[in-house]
Amino acid sequence: MRSATTTRPRTRLRALARLAAAAVLAVGGALAVPTGAQAAANPYERGPAPTDAVLEASRGPFATTSYSVSGLSVTGFGGGVVYYPTSTSEGTFGAIAISPGYTATWSSLSWLGPRIASHGFVVIGIETNTLLDQPDSRGRQLLAALDYLVQRSSVRGRIDAGRLAVAGHSMGGGGTLEAAAARPSLQAAVPLAPWNLDKTWSGVTVPTLIVGGESDSVAPVASHSVPFYNSIPASSEKAYLELNGASHFFPQSVNTPTAKQMVAWLKRFVDNDTRYEQFLCPGPSGLAIEEYRNTCPSS
């Protein structure tokens, strides 16, 4: 895939790809856990070599724990729950803030917290200031939650403040686009069934994966997800996953295709882990997938 930011020049990605290829050859074609020069080339690789089975399991390789954040103890958002790996031997982790949708609370998406954290991330699932907050407000709250994580949370020492991401469902997905546009230093954004009255996101340069549902009647993909994806510059890293027959509410219960692609996207762009490139280019297929678009270079 194309280089996403100026901090990841193409020459660096090619060097990492050569190292990954060497590791594959060293084990007769099977992916290997990075060691030596490969690990030194990317100090943010976390966990074993990825496989379909690892990404499709209900939990990743890291044990996790969590704690609740009172809305009275923070500013800019309504509190929530922080999930994080218990390991203290892996160095720092990237972090992601996730927003629920209109009239919903974090409990509607809470399965995502431990699942993503178990792949080596600190996750904060937020409660919004009010249940009726619009996308622009939810975007600001996502950024406030990230600021809390890296500046004031009890796990701030476990977080690399330069490797942050945002995600959200429905109006939280629209807020994810708002946050990505407002803070281009973010490493990844994942709007899920996003809703926003603004259809043009030409200012988004953050690597963005949009996941939509084919049968969404609340934020139909033809008037939301697809225009959002098309409006992000072709020069940016972006992908669009449409789930076959899925309604607007597919993120509110365990959804393996969503989790698999979301984790792969975060690992690739927050951790700069090129081992996950295989899941993005050419991308997922099968009965659960209606469509997948990306900015992978043509073969």
C-alpha positions in Angstrom: 0.0 0.0 0.0 1.1 3.6 -0.5 3.1 5.4 2.2 0.6 6.9 4.6 2.6 9.8 6.1 5.8 11.6 5.8 7.1 9.7 8.8 6.8 6.4 6.8 8.8 7.1 3.6 8.5 4.5 0.8 12.1 3.5 1.2 11.5 2.5 4.8 8.5 0.4 3.9 10.5 -1.3 1.2 13.3 -2.1 3.6 10.7 -3.5 6.1 9.2 -5.6 3.3 12.6 -7.0 2.4 13.2 -8.0 6.0 9.8 -9.6 6.2 10.4 -11.5 3.0 13.7 -12.8 4.4 11.9 -14.0 7.5 9.4 -15.9 5.4 12.1 -17.6 3.4 14.0 -18.5 6.5 11.1 -20.7 7.7 10.2 -22.2 4.3 7.5 -19.8 3.4 5.7 -19.5 6.8 5.5 -16.2 8.6 8.0 -15.9 11.5 8.1 -13.9 14.7 10.5 -11.0 13.9 14.0 -11.2 15.5 17.3 -9.4 15.2 17.5 -6.9 12.4 13.8 -7.1 11.6 12.7 -6.3 15.1 15.2 -3.5 15.2 13.8 -2.0 12.0 10.4 -1.7 13.5 10.4 -1.6 17.3 6.6 -1.4 17.5 5.8 -4.9 16.3 3.8 -6.5 19.0 2.9 -10.2 19.3 3.4 -13.3 17.1 3.2 -13.4 13.4 -0.4 -12.9 12.3 -2.6 -15.6 10.8 -6.3 -15.8 9.9 -6.9 -17.9 13.0 -5.2 -15.3 15.3 -7.3 -12.5 13.9 -10.6 -14.4 13.8 -10.3 -15.6 17.4 -12.4 -13.9 20.1 -9.2 -12.8 21.8 -5.7 -11.9 20.6 -2.4 -13.0 22.2 -2.2 -10.5 25.0 -3.9 -10.8 28.4 -5.8 -7.7 29.3 -7.5 -5.9 32.1 -9.6 -2.7 32.4 -10.8 0.1 34.6 -13.7 2.5 34.5 -13.3 6.3 34.1 -15.9 8.5 35.7 -17.2 11.4 33.7 -16.7 13.6 36.8 -12.9 13.0 36.7 -12.3 14.0 33.1 -13.0 17.0 30.8 -14.1 17.0 27.2 -15.9 13.7 27.2 -18.2 11.6 29.5 -15.8 9.0 30.9 -15.8 5.4 29.8 -13.7 2.2 30.1 -10.0 1.7 29.5 -8.7 -1.7 28.3 -5.0 -2.5 28.2 -2.5 -5.4 27.9 -1.2 -6.5 31.3 2.3 -7.3 29.8 5.1 -5.0 31.0 7.7 -6.6 28.8 6.6 -5.3 25.3 7.4 -1.6 25.7 4.8 1.0 24.9 1.6 0.4 23.0 -0.5 2.4 20.5 -3.9 3.7 21.7 -7.3 4.1 20.2 -10.4 5.9 21.4 -13.8 4.6 20.2 -17.2 6.4 20.3 -20.7 4.9 20.3 -23.4 6.2 18.1 -26.4 8.5 18.5 -28.4 7.7 21.7 -26.1 4.7 22.4 -23.7 4.1 25.3 -20.3 2.4 25.3 -22.0 -0.9 26.3 -23.3 -1.2 22.7 -19.8 -1.6 21.4 -18.0 -3.0 24.5 -17.0 -6.3 22.9 -14.5 -4.3 20.8 -12.6 -3.0 23.9 -11.0 -6.2 25.1 -10.7 -7.7 21.6 -8.6 -4.9 20.2 -6.6 -4.5 23.4 -5.7 -8.2 23.3 -3.8 -7.5 20.1 -1.5 -5.0 21.8 -3.3 -1.7 22.1 -4.6 0.5 24.9 -8.3 1.2 24.2 -10.7 3.7 25.7 -14.4 3.2 24.9 -16.0 6.5 25.7 -19.3 7.7 27.0 -20.4 10.9 25.3 -21.3 14.1 27.1 -24.9 13.5 26.0 -26.7 10.7 24.1 -27.7 13.2 21.5 -24.2 14.6 20.6 -23.6 15.2 16.9 -20.6 14.0 14.9 -18.6 17.2 15.3 -19.0 17.0 19.1 -18.1 13.3 19.1 -15.0 14.0 17.1 -13.8 16.5 19.7 -14.6 14.0 22.5 -12.6 11.3 20.8 -9.6 13.6 20.8 -10.2 14.7 24.4 -10.2 11.0 25.4 -6.9 10.4 23.6 -5.4 13.5 25.4 -6.6 12.0 28.7 -5.0 8.7 27.9 -1.6 10.1 27.2 -1.5 12.9 29.7 -3.5 11.9 32.8 -4.5 8.3 32.8 -3.0 5.7 35.1 -1.7 3.8 32.0 -0.1 6.8 30.3 3.4 5.3 30.8 2.3 2.3 28.7 1.3 4.4 25.7 3.3 5.8 22.8 1.8 9.3 22.4 2.8 9.4 18.7 0.8 6.3 17.8 -2.9 7.1 18.3 -6.1 6.3 16.5 -9.9 6.8 16.5 -12.9 4.8 15.7 -16.7 4.9 16.2 -20.1 3.7 15.2 -22.8 5.7 13.3 -22.5 9.3 14.5 -19.4 8.1 16.3 -18.2 7.0 12.9 -19.0 10.5 11.6 -17.1 11.8 14.6 -14.2 9.6 13.7 -13.9 11.4 10.3 -14.2 14.8 12.1 -11.3 13.8 14.5 -9.1 12.6 11.6 -9.7 15.8 9.7 -8.9 17.9 12.8 -5.8 16.0 13.9 -3.8 14.7 10.9 -1.1 13.4 13.2 -3.3 10.4 14.0 -2.1 7.1 12.7 -5.4 5.5 11.8 -9.2 6.0 11.7 -11.9 3.4 11.5 -15.5 4.7 11.0 -18.1 1.9 11.4 -21.4 2.5 9.6 -20.6 6.2 9.7 -23.2 8.9 9.6 -22.5 12.6 8.9 -24.2 15.4 7.0 -20.9 16.4 5.6 -20.1 14.2 2.6 -16.7 15.6 1.6 -13.5 14.6 3.5 -10.8 15.8 1.1 -8.8 17.0 4.0 -8.4 13.6 5.6 -4.9 12.3 5.2 -5.0 9.8 8.2 -5.1 6.2 7.0 -8.8 5.4 7.1 -10.8 2.1 6.9 -14.5 2.6 6.5 -16.8 -0.4 7.2 -20.3 -0.2 6.0 -23.4 -2.5 5.9 -25.0 -3.4 2.6 -28.5 -3.2 4.2 -28.0 -0.2 6.4 -31.2 1.9 6.3 -30.0 4.5 8.8 -26.8 5.5 7.1 -27.1 3.9 3.7 -23.7 3.2 2.2 -24.7 4.9 -1.1 -25.2 8.2 0.7 -22.7 7.9 3.5 -19.8 5.3 3.5 -19.2 5.3 -0.2 -19.2 9.1 -0.7 -17.0 9.4 2.4 -14.5 6.9 1.0 -14.6 8.5 -2.5 -14.0 12.0 -1.1 -10.8 11.0 0.8 -7.9 11.8 -1.5 -6.7 8.9 -3.7 -3.1 9.7 -2.5 -4.1 8.8 1.1 -4.2 5.3 2.5 -7.8 4.2 2.6 -10.0 1.2 2.3 -13.7 0.4 2.2 -15.2 -2.8 3.5 -18.9 -3.5 2.8 -20.5 -6.4 4.8 -23.0 -8.5 2.9 -26.5 -8.0 4.2 -25.4 -6.2 7.3 -27.7 -3.6 8.9 -26.7 -0.3 10.5 -26.2 -2.1 13.8 -23.6 -4.7 12.8 -21.0 -3.3 15.2 -23.3 -3.7 18.2 -22.7 -7.5 18.4 -19.6 -9.6 17.9 -18.7 -9.3 14.2 -15.6 -11.2 13.2 -15.0 -9.7 9.7 -15.2 -6.2 11.2 -12.8 -7.0 14.1 -10.4 -8.9 11.9 -10.0 -6.0 9.4 -10.0 -3.4 12.1 -7.2 -5.1 14.0 -5.2 -5.6 10.8 -5.6 -1.9 9.9 -4.5 -0.7 13.4 -1.6 -3.1 13.5 -0.4 -1.9 10.0 -0.7 1.8 10.6 -0.5 2.3 14.4 2.2 -0.3 14.8 3.7 0.1 11.3 3.6 -3.7 11.2 4.0 -4.7 7.6 3.3 -8.3 8.5 -0.4 -7.3 8.4 -0.2 -6.0 4.8 -1.3 -9.4 3.6 -4.8 -8.9 5.1 -5.2 -5.4 3.4 -3.9 -6.1 -0.1 -5.8 -7.5 -1.9 -8.1 -7.7 1.2 -10.9 -9.9 2.5 -13.2 -12.0 0.5 -15.9 -14.6 1.1 -19.7 -14.8 1.7 -19.6 -12.2 4.5 -18.0 -9.5 2.2 -20.1 -7.6 -0.3 -17.3 -5.4 -1.5 -13.8 -4.3 -0.7 -12.0 -1.3 -2.1 -8.5 0.0 -1.3 -5.5 2.0 -2.5 -3.3 -1.0 -3.0 -1.0 -0.6 -6.0 -2.3 -2.4 -9.0 -0.6 -5.7 -9.7 
